[in-house]
């Protein structure tokens, strides 16, 4: 049985990588939204920057998928 995330340079490689990036960004954003998450020291601006970067990464990955 093949590993589900094996990348061999075929047509699916770009889709697999973009899917992994979008999934990682979504997991990070969900962690940011949980009430028990804080940066140390707590900084509301840092949370907003991290959230904006997570959405940016998701957008870039999904845009790359749309163009491929």
MOMO-V866003 format. One record per pair of residues at least 12 apart in sequence whose C-alpha atoms are under 10 Angstrom apart, sorted by sequence separation. I is the first residue (numbers start at 0). GAP is how many residues later the second one is. If there is no record, write none. Layout:
BEGIN
[[I GAP] [I GAP]]
END
This chain:
BEGIN
[[3 12] [4 12] [4 14] [32 14] [4 15] [31 15] [31 16] [28 18] [31 18] [32 18] [31 19] [28 21] [29 21] [27 22] [28 22] [31 22] [27 23] [28 23] [28 24] [29 24] [28 25] [24 26] [27 26] [28 26] [26 27] [27 27] [24 28] [25 28] [24 29] [25 29] [28 29] [23 30] [24 30] [24 31] [25 31] [21 32] [24 32] [25 32] [21 33] [23 33] [24 33] [23 34] [24 34] [21 35] [22 35] [20 36] [21 36] [24 36] [20 37] [21 37] [21 38] [22 38] [17 39] [18 39] [20 39] [21 39] [17 40] [20 40] [21 40] [19 41] [20 41] [17 42] [18 42] [17 43] [18 43] [16 44] [17 44] [17 45] [14 46] [17 46] [18 46] [13 47] [14 47] [17 47] [16 48] [14 49] [15 49] [13 50] [14 50] [13 51] [14 51] [14 53] [13 54] [10 57]]
END
